[in-house]
Amino acid sequence: MPYSSDIDAIASVLKQNPTWNAINPKHAARMRAQNKFRTGLDIAKYTAKIMREDMANYDNDKSQYTQSLGCWHGFIGQQKMISIKKHFNSTKRRYLYLSGWMVAALRSEFGPLPDQSMHEKTAVSGLIEELYTFLRQADSWELNHLFRDLEAAENAGDTAKAEELIKQIDNHETHVVPIIADIDAGFGNDEATYLLAKQMIEAGACAIQIENQVSDEKQCGHQDGKVTVPHADFLSKINAVRLAFLELGVDDGVIVARTDSLGAGLTKQIAVTDEPGDLGDQYNSFIDGDVIANAEDINNGDVVIKQGGKLVKPKRLASGLFQFKEGSGEDRVVLDCITSLQNGADMLWIETEKPHVGQIAAMVNRIKAEVPDAKLVYNNSPSFNWTLNFRQQVFDAWTEEGKDVAAYDRSKLMSEEYDSTELGQLADEWTANFQRDAAREAGVFHHLITLPTYHTAALSTDNLAKGYFGDQGMLAYVKGVQREEIRQGIATVKHQDMAGSNIGDDHKEFFAGDAALKAGGGDNTMNQF
């Protein structure tokens, strides 16, 4: 409802309640405007529609891909969205990503943990709620400045200025954007997955990413030792997440099905199969084993399956896990993706070992042969050495073209000496274009970096600590942080305002009128900025 209309509606309510005569309808309307979203479900429904519209736009125009950065704290997510609005004047096609890796490493009561689903499962939904609390506060903070300017314009009798500010208030673009939230492998059985999905949706998540690893053997996608589950097991968890969305009325909620099969060489169980060629049989066909010539080849405790009409003894490790055939990863990925899309998933996540558009496109094209509108969420992972990878890709391309590469050592291309060379500059250009190229050629709808703010926090803290505890002393903070905040217009330089001091002052005035004791007076040192 427009601000002016809301004032009138609230004034009507106040007239019916004469004992509420101390309430100014403008104040109540202003507080409503600064609190657009009442619940997490309101957010999930709102952002799901945004994401569906973006998906449709991408299907029509591959340049309309979306992006996000992983954020491990509400403040980090808030500052990211404030920066996006400042630099691009819009939050369109920019999301947040919630990384299970960062929850494990930074948000567990156990302290830092590896990415193995050992952290408290409620920490995931708790972070979603925290992120949206900070994004809603960013709305309130930004609108508060507009309302203060409006009040000043009205007091000065500047009608034109007041009308322009009311227009900005009515058309204010929220900082609240979709979050793609990582539920790992579901944190247990189907019921556990459903219950956690509900918590995540109620906290505001419109998109949930789930992977096909065994829940109690889960590993980071860029580490070894990954164990996948048969398709039927994974699909039942997709169903659990979908039913959670439907139960809560988020009918267009998004499910991202992640496959770790490219790097997973193991399975914990043999799939149930009823007839040759069914889904279970296809899964089992990838299991490595030895053909059994006669019954004497079967030893105590051996498992025997049928593969292509032959009896096969699967290779089982001492852990009890079964091994997949060497080189079967890509075929398993393609089957995983097609199966997920044909059974309720909306998008795919393929975890790869390097950022290579050609490799991703080769798999996606096979998937699109069965599901033409297949779309990917792709992890632009900090686990990749991006500099080395793209320099090696350029080196290999030049070698194939017959170009002289004698001046370069392929194994040492990370070296700083190559930064200003033709190869180094072209590799940087390929890196800059990677997201555009992958969106156009490899079906990537959403590009994200899973844990960039983990690294930026470490890097900036290291730089400050090096100077502050060294010879620079206070200059390290003043020159490296505060001076740059002022010159670059970073809102946090006025940290009291960013934390809500001015909002609190205005509320005090709403509540107590002239008797309000406000913090933002002449003695506030923040007035120096």
VEXDREN-2710 file (C-alpha; in Angstrom, 1 decimal):
% VEXDREN-2710
k/r/px/py/pz
1/MET/0.0/0.0/0.0
2/PRO/1.4/3.5/-0.8
3/TYR/2.6/5.4/2.2
4/SER/-0.1/8.2/1.9
5/SER/-2.8/5.6/1.7
6/ASP/-1.5/3.7/4.7
7/ILE/-1.5/6.9/6.7
8/ASP/-5.2/7.4/5.9
9/ALA/-6.0/3.7/6.8
10/ILE/-4.2/3.9/10.1
11/ALA/-5.9/7.3/10.9
12/SER/-9.2/5.6/10.4
13/VAL/-8.3/2.8/12.9
14/LEU/-7.1/5.4/15.4
15/LYS/-10.4/7.3/15.2
16/GLN/-12.2/4.1/16.3
17/ASN/-9.9/3.8/19.3
18/PRO/-9.9/7.2/21.1
19/THR/-7.5/6.0/23.8
20/TRP/-4.8/5.6/21.1
21/ASN/-4.8/9.4/20.5
22/ALA/-1.1/9.7/21.3
23/ILE/-0.2/7.7/18.2
24/ASN/0.7/9.7/15.1
25/PRO/-0.6/7.8/12.0
26/LYS/2.4/9.0/10.0
27/HIS/4.7/7.2/12.5
28/ALA/2.8/4.0/12.3
29/ALA/2.7/4.1/8.5
30/ARG/6.4/4.8/8.5
31/MET/7.2/1.8/10.7
32/ARG/5.0/-0.4/8.5
33/ALA/6.9/0.7/5.4
34/GLN/10.2/-0.1/7.2
35/ASN/9.0/-3.6/7.9
36/LYS/7.7/-4.9/4.6
37/PHE/8.1/-8.6/5.4
38/ARG/6.3/-9.9/8.5
39/THR/7.5/-13.6/8.5
40/GLY/10.1/-15.8/6.8
41/LEU/7.3/-17.5/4.8
42/ASP/6.4/-14.0/3.4
43/ILE/10.0/-13.8/2.2
44/ALA/10.1/-17.3/0.8
45/LYS/6.9/-16.7/-1.3
46/TYR/8.2/-13.3/-2.5
47/THR/11.6/-14.5/-3.4
48/ALA/10.4/-17.8/-5.1
49/LYS/8.4/-15.7/-7.6
50/ILE/11.5/-13.6/-8.3
51/MET/13.6/-16.7/-8.9
52/ARG/11.0/-18.3/-11.2
53/GLU/10.8/-15.1/-13.2
54/ASP/14.5/-15.0/-13.5
55/MET/14.6/-18.7/-14.6
56/ALA/12.0/-17.9/-17.4
57/ASN/14.0/-14.8/-18.5
58/TYR/17.2/-16.9/-18.7
59/ASP/15.4/-19.5/-20.9
60/ASN/14.7/-16.7/-23.3
61/ASP/18.0/-14.9/-23.1
62/LYS/21.2/-16.6/-21.8
63/SER/22.8/-13.3/-20.9
64/GLN/20.2/-13.0/-18.1
65/TYR/22.1/-15.3/-15.8
66/THR/22.1/-14.7/-12.0
67/GLN/24.9/-14.5/-9.4
68/SER/25.6/-14.7/-5.7
69/LEU/28.3/-14.8/-3.1
70/GLY/28.3/-17.1/-0.1
71/CYS/27.8/-15.2/3.2
72/TRP/28.4/-16.7/6.7
73/HIS/26.9/-13.9/8.8
74/GLY/23.9/-11.6/8.5
75/PHE/26.1/-8.5/8.5
76/ILE/28.2/-9.8/5.6
77/GLY/25.0/-10.5/3.5
78/GLN/23.6/-7.1/4.4
79/GLN/26.8/-5.2/3.3
80/LYS/26.9/-7.2/0.1
81/MET/23.4/-6.2/-0.9
82/ILE/24.0/-2.5/0.2
83/SER/27.1/-2.5/-2.0
84/ILE/25.2/-4.0/-4.9
85/LYS/22.4/-1.3/-4.7
86/LYS/25.1/1.4/-4.4
87/HIS/27.1/0.3/-7.4
88/PHE/24.3/-1.0/-9.7
89/ASN/21.2/0.7/-8.4
90/SER/19.3/-2.6/-8.3
91/THR/19.4/-6.0/-6.7
92/LYS/17.9/-7.7/-9.8
93/ARG/19.5/-11.1/-10.6
94/ARG/21.7/-10.9/-7.5
95/TYR/21.1/-13.5/-4.8
96/LEU/22.7/-14.8/-1.6
97/TYR/24.2/-18.2/-1.2
98/LEU/24.3/-20.1/2.1
99/SER/27.2/-22.5/2.2
100/GLY/27.1/-25.6/4.3
101/TRP/30.9/-25.5/4.3
102/MET/30.9/-22.1/5.9
103/VAL/28.2/-23.1/8.5
104/ALA/30.5/-26.0/9.5
105/ALA/33.7/-23.9/9.5
106/LEU/32.3/-20.8/11.2
107/ARG/28.9/-21.3/12.8
108/SER/29.1/-24.5/14.8
109/GLU/29.0/-24.6/18.6
110/PHE/31.7/-27.3/18.3
111/GLY/34.0/-24.8/16.7
112/PRO/35.5/-25.1/13.2
113/LEU/34.5/-28.4/11.6
114/PRO/35.2/-30.0/8.2
115/ASP/32.4/-30.0/5.7
116/GLN/30.9/-33.4/6.8
117/SER/27.5/-32.5/8.2
118/MET/28.7/-32.7/11.7
119/HIS/27.5/-29.3/12.8
120/GLU/24.1/-28.7/14.3
121/LYS/21.5/-28.9/11.6
122/THR/19.5/-26.0/13.1
123/ALA/22.5/-23.7/12.5
124/VAL/21.5/-23.7/8.8
125/SER/18.0/-22.4/9.3
126/GLY/19.3/-20.1/12.0
127/LEU/21.7/-18.5/9.5
128/ILE/18.9/-18.0/7.0
129/GLU/16.8/-16.2/9.6
130/GLU/19.9/-14.1/10.6
131/LEU/20.6/-13.1/7.0
132/TYR/17.0/-12.0/6.4
133/THR/17.0/-10.1/9.7
134/PHE/20.0/-8.1/8.5
135/LEU/18.5/-7.5/5.0
136/ARG/15.3/-6.3/6.5
137/GLN/17.3/-4.0/8.8
138/ALA/19.0/-2.6/5.7
139/ASP/15.6/-1.8/4.2
140/SER/14.7/0.0/7.5
141/TRP/18.0/1.8/7.6
142/GLU/17.7/3.0/4.0
143/LEU/14.1/4.0/4.3
144/ASN/14.8/5.8/7.6
145/HIS/17.1/8.2/5.8
146/LEU/14.4/8.9/3.2
147/PHE/11.8/9.5/5.9
148/ARG/14.1/11.9/7.7
149/ASP/14.6/13.8/4.5
150/LEU/10.8/13.8/3.9
151/GLU/10.2/15.2/7.4
152/ALA/12.8/17.9/6.7
153/ALA/11.2/18.8/3.4
154/GLU/7.7/19.0/4.9
155/ASN/9.0/21.2/7.7
156/ALA/10.6/23.5/5.2
157/GLY/7.4/23.6/3.1
158/ASP/9.2/22.1/0.1
159/THR/6.3/20.3/-1.5
160/ALA/8.1/19.3/-4.7
161/LYS/10.9/17.7/-2.7
162/ALA/8.4/16.0/-0.4
163/GLU/6.5/14.5/-3.3
164/GLU/9.7/13.2/-4.9
165/LEU/10.7/11.5/-1.6
166/ILE/7.3/9.9/-1.2
167/LYS/7.7/8.5/-4.7
168/GLN/11.1/7.0/-3.7
169/ILE/9.6/5.5/-0.6
170/ASP/6.7/4.0/-2.5
171/ASN/9.0/2.5/-5.1
172/HIS/11.7/1.4/-2.7
173/GLU/13.6/-1.7/-3.9
174/THR/14.1/-4.1/-1.0
175/HIS/17.5/-5.7/-0.1
176/VAL/15.6/-9.0/0.4
177/VAL/16.6/-11.3/-2.4
178/PRO/16.5/-15.1/-2.9
179/ILE/18.8/-17.3/-0.9
180/ILE/19.9/-20.6/-2.3
181/ALA/20.4/-22.7/0.9
182/ASP/22.6/-25.7/1.3
183/ILE/20.9/-28.7/3.1
184/ASP/23.9/-30.9/2.4
185/ALA/22.7/-34.5/1.9
186/GLY/19.6/-33.9/4.1
187/PHE/21.1/-34.5/7.5
188/GLY/19.7/-37.9/8.0
189/ASN/16.8/-39.9/6.7
190/ASP/13.9/-38.6/4.6
191/GLU/11.9/-37.4/7.6
192/ALA/15.0/-35.5/8.9
193/THR/15.3/-33.9/5.5
194/TYR/11.7/-32.9/5.5
195/LEU/11.8/-31.4/9.0
196/LEU/15.0/-29.4/8.3
197/ALA/13.6/-28.2/4.9
198/LYS/10.5/-26.9/6.7
199/GLN/12.7/-25.0/9.1
200/MET/14.7/-23.5/6.3
201/ILE/11.6/-22.5/4.3
202/GLU/10.0/-21.0/7.4
203/ALA/13.2/-19.0/7.9
204/GLY/12.8/-17.6/4.4
205/ALA/14.6/-20.0/2.0
206/CYS/12.9/-20.2/-1.4
207/ALA/15.6/-22.5/-2.9
208/ILE/17.1/-25.6/-1.3
209/GLN/20.2/-27.4/-2.7
210/ILE/20.5/-31.1/-1.9
211/GLU/23.2/-33.5/-2.9
212/ASN/23.3/-37.2/-3.7
213/GLN/26.0/-38.2/-1.2
214/VAL/25.3/-40.6/1.7
215/SER/24.2/-38.4/4.6
216/ASP/26.5/-40.0/7.3
217/GLU/29.5/-40.2/4.9
218/LYS/29.1/-36.7/3.4
219/GLN/32.3/-35.0/2.3
220/CYS/33.1/-31.6/0.7
221/GLY/32.5/-31.8/-3.0
222/HIS/36.2/-30.9/-3.6
223/GLN/37.7/-33.6/-1.4
224/ASP/38.1/-37.3/-1.9
225/GLY/36.1/-40.1/-0.3
226/LYS/32.7/-39.1/-1.6
227/VAL/30.0/-41.9/-1.5
228/THR/26.8/-41.6/-3.5
229/VAL/23.4/-43.1/-3.0
230/PRO/21.1/-44.9/-5.5
231/HIS/18.7/-42.7/-7.4
232/ALA/15.6/-43.9/-5.5
233/ASP/17.1/-42.8/-2.2
234/PHE/17.9/-39.4/-3.5
235/LEU/14.6/-38.9/-5.2
236/SER/12.7/-39.6/-2.0
237/LYS/14.6/-36.7/-0.4
238/ILE/13.7/-34.5/-3.3
239/ASN/10.1/-35.5/-2.6
240/ALA/10.5/-34.6/1.1
241/VAL/11.7/-31.1/0.2
242/ARG/8.9/-30.6/-2.3
243/LEU/6.3/-31.7/0.2
244/ALA/7.7/-29.3/2.7
245/PHE/7.4/-26.4/0.2
246/LEU/3.8/-27.4/-0.6
247/GLU/2.8/-27.9/3.0
248/LEU/3.9/-24.3/3.8
249/GLY/2.3/-22.8/0.7
250/VAL/5.5/-22.0/-1.2
251/ASP/4.1/-23.7/-4.3
252/ASP/6.9/-22.4/-6.6
253/GLY/9.8/-23.2/-4.3
254/VAL/13.0/-24.2/-6.1
255/ILE/14.9/-27.5/-5.6
256/VAL/18.5/-27.7/-6.8
257/ALA/19.7/-31.3/-7.2
258/ARG/23.4/-31.6/-6.8
259/THR/25.4/-34.5/-8.1
260/ASP/28.9/-35.4/-6.8
261/SER/29.2/-38.4/-9.1
262/LEU/32.0/-36.9/-11.2
263/GLY/34.4/-37.1/-8.2
264/ALA/32.7/-39.9/-6.3
265/GLY/34.2/-43.3/-6.8
266/LEU/32.2/-45.2/-4.2
267/THR/28.7/-46.3/-3.3
268/LYS/27.4/-47.6/0.0
269/GLN/24.8/-49.9/-1.3
270/ILE/23.6/-51.7/-4.3
271/ALA/20.4/-50.3/-5.8
272/VAL/17.2/-52.3/-5.7
273/THR/16.3/-53.4/-9.2
274/ASP/13.2/-55.3/-10.5
275/GLU/14.0/-55.7/-14.2
276/PRO/16.9/-55.1/-16.6
277/GLY/17.3/-51.5/-17.6
278/ASP/15.3/-49.9/-14.8
279/LEU/16.9/-47.1/-12.7
280/GLY/18.4/-49.4/-10.1
281/ASP/19.9/-51.6/-12.8
282/GLN/21.4/-48.6/-14.5
283/TYR/23.0/-47.5/-11.2
284/ASN/24.4/-51.0/-10.6
285/SER/25.8/-51.2/-14.1
286/PHE/28.5/-48.7/-13.1
287/ILE/29.7/-50.8/-10.2
288/ASP/33.1/-52.3/-10.8
289/GLY/33.4/-56.1/-10.4
290/ASP/34.7/-59.4/-11.7
291/VAL/32.7/-61.7/-13.9
292/ILE/32.0/-65.0/-12.1
293/ALA/32.8/-68.1/-14.2
294/ASN/31.6/-70.6/-11.7
295/ALA/30.3/-71.0/-8.1
296/GLU/33.8/-71.7/-6.8
297/ASP/34.7/-68.0/-7.5
298/ILE/32.3/-66.9/-4.8
299/ASN/33.8/-66.6/-1.3
300/ASN/32.2/-66.3/2.1
301/GLY/30.6/-62.9/2.4
302/ASP/30.8/-62.0/-1.3
303/VAL/28.0/-60.1/-2.9
304/VAL/26.9/-61.1/-6.4
305/ILE/24.8/-59.0/-8.8
306/LYS/23.7/-59.3/-12.4
307/GLN/25.2/-56.9/-15.0
308/GLY/24.3/-57.2/-18.6
309/GLY/23.1/-60.8/-18.2
310/LYS/26.3/-61.9/-16.4
311/LEU/27.0/-62.7/-12.8
312/VAL/29.4/-60.2/-11.4
313/LYS/31.2/-60.0/-8.0
314/PRO/31.4/-56.2/-7.1
315/LYS/34.7/-54.9/-5.8
316/ARG/34.1/-54.2/-2.1
317/LEU/36.6/-52.3/0.1
318/ALA/37.4/-53.1/3.7
319/SER/35.0/-50.3/4.7
320/GLY/32.2/-52.3/3.1
321/LEU/31.8/-49.7/0.3
322/PHE/31.6/-50.7/-3.3
323/GLN/33.7/-49.2/-6.1
324/PHE/32.5/-47.7/-9.3
325/LYS/34.2/-48.4/-12.7
326/GLU/37.1/-46.1/-13.6
327/GLY/36.0/-43.4/-16.0
328/SER/32.3/-43.8/-15.4
329/GLY/31.9/-40.4/-13.6
330/GLU/30.5/-38.3/-16.4
331/ASP/28.0/-41.0/-17.5
332/ARG/26.8/-41.2/-13.9
333/VAL/26.5/-37.4/-13.7
334/VAL/24.4/-37.3/-16.8
335/LEU/22.1/-40.1/-15.5
336/ASP/21.8/-38.4/-12.1
337/CYS/20.9/-35.0/-13.7
338/ILE/18.3/-36.4/-16.1
339/THR/16.7/-38.5/-13.4
340/SER/16.5/-35.6/-10.9
341/LEU/15.0/-33.2/-13.5
342/GLN/12.4/-35.9/-14.5
343/ASN/11.5/-36.5/-10.9
344/GLY/10.8/-33.1/-9.3
345/ALA/14.1/-31.1/-9.3
346/ASP/14.1/-27.6/-10.9
347/MET/17.8/-27.1/-11.4
348/LEU/21.1/-29.0/-11.3
349/TRP/24.4/-28.5/-9.6
350/ILE/27.3/-30.4/-11.1
351/GLU/30.4/-30.4/-8.9
352/THR/33.5/-30.4/-11.2
353/GLU/37.2/-30.6/-10.5
354/LYS/38.1/-27.5/-12.6
355/PRO/36.4/-24.5/-14.1
356/HIS/36.2/-25.5/-17.8
357/VAL/33.4/-24.3/-20.0
358/GLY/33.9/-27.1/-22.5
359/GLN/33.8/-29.8/-19.9
360/ILE/30.6/-28.5/-18.3
361/ALA/29.0/-27.9/-21.7
362/ALA/29.8/-31.5/-22.8
363/MET/27.8/-32.9/-19.9
364/VAL/25.0/-30.3/-20.1
365/ASN/24.4/-31.0/-23.8
366/ARG/23.9/-34.7/-23.1
367/ILE/21.4/-33.7/-20.4
368/LYS/19.6/-31.2/-22.7
369/ALA/19.1/-34.0/-25.2
370/GLU/16.6/-35.4/-22.7
371/VAL/15.6/-32.2/-20.8
372/PRO/16.0/-29.3/-23.2
373/ASP/15.5/-26.5/-20.6
374/ALA/18.0/-28.0/-18.1
375/LYS/19.7/-25.2/-16.0
376/LEU/22.7/-25.3/-13.7
377/VAL/23.7/-23.7/-10.5
378/TYR/27.5/-23.7/-10.8
379/ASN/30.0/-23.4/-8.0
380/ASN/32.8/-21.0/-9.0
381/SER/34.8/-22.6/-6.2
382/PRO/37.7/-21.1/-4.2
383/SER/38.9/-24.8/-4.1
384/PHE/40.0/-24.2/-7.7
385/ASN/43.3/-22.5/-8.4
386/TRP/41.7/-20.2/-10.9
387/THR/44.9/-18.5/-12.0
388/LEU/46.7/-21.8/-12.7
389/ASN/43.7/-23.4/-14.3
390/PHE/43.1/-20.7/-16.9
391/ARG/46.7/-20.2/-17.7
392/GLN/47.0/-23.9/-18.4
393/GLN/43.8/-23.8/-20.5
394/VAL/45.4/-21.0/-22.6
395/PHE/48.7/-22.9/-22.8
396/ASP/46.9/-26.0/-24.0
397/ALA/44.8/-24.1/-26.5
398/TRP/47.9/-22.5/-27.9
399/THR/49.7/-25.8/-28.1
400/GLU/46.9/-27.3/-30.0
401/GLU/46.9/-24.4/-32.4
402/GLY/50.6/-24.9/-33.0
403/LYS/51.6/-21.6/-31.3
404/ASP/55.1/-21.4/-29.8
405/VAL/54.9/-21.8/-26.0
406/ALA/58.6/-22.3/-25.3
407/ALA/58.7/-19.2/-23.2
408/TYR/56.3/-20.8/-20.6
409/ASP/56.6/-23.6/-18.2
410/ARG/53.2/-25.2/-17.9
411/SER/53.8/-26.6/-14.4
412/LYS/54.9/-23.1/-13.1
413/LEU/52.3/-20.9/-14.7
414/MET/51.1/-19.7/-11.3
415/SER/54.4/-17.7/-11.0
416/GLU/54.1/-13.9/-10.8
417/GLU/56.6/-13.6/-13.7
418/TYR/53.8/-14.5/-16.0
419/ASP/51.3/-11.9/-14.8
420/SER/52.1/-9.3/-17.5
421/THR/52.7/-11.8/-20.3
422/GLU/50.4/-12.3/-23.3
423/LEU/49.4/-15.7/-21.8
424/GLY/48.7/-14.3/-18.4
425/GLN/46.6/-11.4/-19.7
426/LEU/44.6/-13.7/-22.0
427/ALA/44.0/-16.1/-19.1
428/ASP/42.7/-13.2/-17.0
429/GLU/40.4/-12.3/-19.9
430/TRP/39.1/-15.9/-20.1
431/THR/38.5/-15.8/-16.3
432/ALA/36.6/-12.5/-16.5
433/ASN/34.4/-14.0/-19.3
434/PHE/33.9/-17.4/-17.6
435/GLN/30.5/-16.7/-16.2
436/ARG/29.2/-15.1/-19.4
437/ASP/30.6/-17.9/-21.5
438/ALA/29.3/-20.7/-19.2
439/ALA/25.8/-19.1/-19.1
440/ARG/25.7/-18.9/-22.9
441/GLU/27.4/-22.2/-23.8
442/ALA/26.9/-24.5/-20.8
443/GLY/23.4/-23.8/-19.4
444/VAL/24.6/-22.1/-16.2
445/PHE/21.7/-20.0/-14.9
446/HIS/23.2/-19.2/-11.5
447/HIS/26.9/-18.5/-10.8
448/LEU/28.0/-18.4/-7.2
449/ILE/31.2/-18.5/-5.1
450/THR/30.5/-20.7/-2.2
451/LEU/32.8/-19.2/0.4
452/PRO/34.4/-16.0/-0.8
453/THR/33.7/-14.0/2.4
454/TYR/35.6/-16.6/4.4
455/HIS/38.6/-15.7/2.4
456/THR/38.0/-11.9/2.3
457/ALA/37.6/-11.8/6.1
458/ALA/40.9/-13.6/6.5
459/LEU/42.8/-11.5/3.9
460/SER/41.6/-8.1/5.3
461/THR/42.2/-9.2/8.9
462/ASP/45.7/-10.3/8.0
463/ASN/46.5/-7.0/6.3
464/LEU/45.2/-5.0/9.2
465/ALA/47.0/-7.1/11.8
466/LYS/50.3/-6.9/9.9
467/GLY/50.3/-3.1/10.0
468/TYR/48.6/-2.4/13.3
469/PHE/50.8/-4.7/15.4
470/GLY/53.8/-3.6/13.3
471/ASP/55.4/-0.3/12.6
472/GLN/52.3/1.4/11.2
473/GLY/50.3/1.2/14.4
474/MET/47.0/3.2/14.2
475/LEU/47.9/4.3/10.7
476/ALA/47.2/0.8/9.5
477/TYR/43.5/1.2/10.4
478/VAL/43.2/4.8/9.4
479/LYS/44.8/4.5/6.0
480/GLY/43.8/0.9/5.2
481/VAL/40.2/1.0/6.5
482/GLN/38.6/4.3/7.7
483/ARG/40.1/6.6/5.0
484/GLU/39.0/4.2/2.3
485/GLU/35.5/3.9/3.9
486/ILE/35.1/7.6/3.8
487/ARG/36.5/8.0/0.2
488/GLN/34.5/5.1/-1.2
489/GLY/31.3/6.0/0.5
490/ILE/31.1/2.8/2.6
491/ALA/28.1/3.1/4.9
492/THR/29.7/1.4/7.8
493/VAL/32.0/4.4/8.4
494/LYS/29.0/5.7/10.3
495/HIS/28.7/2.5/12.3
496/GLN/26.3/3.8/14.9
497/ASP/23.8/4.7/12.1
498/MET/24.4/1.3/10.4
499/ALA/23.7/-0.5/13.6
500/GLY/20.3/1.3/13.9
501/SER/21.0/4.2/16.3
502/ASN/19.1/6.7/14.2
503/ILE/16.2/4.3/13.8
504/GLY/16.1/3.9/17.6
505/ASP/16.2/7.7/18.1
506/ASP/13.2/8.2/15.8
507/HIS/11.3/5.4/17.6
508/LYS/12.0/7.0/21.0
509/GLU/10.5/10.2/19.6
510/PHE/7.5/8.3/18.3
511/PHE/7.0/6.7/21.8
512/ALA/7.8/9.6/24.1
513/GLY/7.7/12.8/22.0
514/ASP/9.8/15.7/23.3
515/ALA/10.7/13.6/26.4
516/ALA/12.8/11.2/24.3
517/LEU/16.4/10.9/25.3
518/LYS/18.2/10.5/21.9
519/ALA/21.8/9.4/21.1
520/GLY/22.3/11.4/17.9
521/GLY/22.9/14.9/19.5
522/GLY/25.7/17.4/19.1
523/ASP/28.1/15.3/21.3
524/ASN/27.9/12.3/19.0
525/THR/31.4/11.8/17.6
526/MET/29.8/10.2/14.5
527/ASN/29.0/13.8/13.4
528/GLN/32.7/14.0/12.3
529/PHE/31.8/12.0/9.2
END
